[in-house]
Amino acid sequence: MTPAPDFLTQEHDPRDPSPWLALYLDRSTPFMDHVKVAWLRDASSRSRQFLLPVVRPLARSAIVVLQLVKILVPHQLSFSIALHKLLAWGLRNFVRPEGNWLILRHFHLGGQALEFIARNAPAQVETSPLTPRVIADLEDETFLKHDLNLFNFVIRLNKSLRNAGLQLKKAERPDFSMVRDPGLRLEDLPNRWTNFLDLETAIELFTPIYQLFLTDNDFWRAANSLQLDETIGIYVATILDAPQHLILLNNKHPLAPESTLRTGHRLVLHGLSTEMLHALLMKLAADQRAAESGQAAA
């Protein structure tokens, strides 16, 4: 069992309040409690406090340099398999267990969100869920496939709707059957002395590596896939008839994509939005089951 983080065990001092305790106790946004603990434990780490301010400008400078190199020496060579082996090695050996846990969860949660839209759409659409259980599973080009899945889903969904002359609309009784906890255990992830990097610092370090190993087109597509947060959010809000939840999104507007320079931080926001969307769907699914149980008992 992972020990409780310091901000949950230390006594509250009104003259020196913990910002992490305030964020943990706040319930203004949907978040699974055990996920929020892991997220804040990672965010409050010394790695994020002291390394991130140094790593971020260096990583962004590397993105600019690599972009200039690719302009001057364009190439279409992709080393995706080597990239994913390197990323998996880095995650396994240097990233905190909370960061690795959140990364593995992200693929499951993203797939469930797309499946929710597909099941509740008035036209049939194919999905390709990714369900890595361990870090080694990421070597199967999982990061690249995740980006491809988002664009392919939007294309397939809207082609299907257009061909049938239909539009996405509110579902009278949404199907939540695909929404569930992935069942990944934080305790199963590497936790050696070398696993010190927080999630955001690791992402900033890995972003220029991602750019280096892939074609310029692949990297731009991966960065622009983050703009689809609002698109997916609108789809879910339409099905639920709950547009107020769109306020949680940060990677907008999809028709005005940003440059690749802030990709690392935007990727963290993407993960945060996905966790909040999943928490919202889990709550609504539980509310639906409770309501149906109450009706059956009556």
Secondary structure, 3 states (H helix, E strand, C coil): CCCCCHHHHCCCCCCCCCHHHHHHHCCCCCCCHHHHHHHHHHHCCHHHHHHHHHHHHHHHHHHHHHHHHHHHCCCCCCCHHHHHHHHHHHHHHHECHHHHHHHHHHHHHHHHHHHHHHHHCCCCCCCCCCCCCCHHHHHCCHHHHHHHHHHHHHHHHHHHHHHHCCCCCCCCCCCCCCCCCCCCCHHHCCCCCCCCECHHHHHHHHHHHHHHHCCHHHHHHHHHHHHHHHHHHHHHHHHHCCHHHHHHCCCCCCCCCCCHHHHHHHHHHHHHHHHHHHHHHHHHHHHHHHHHHHHHHC
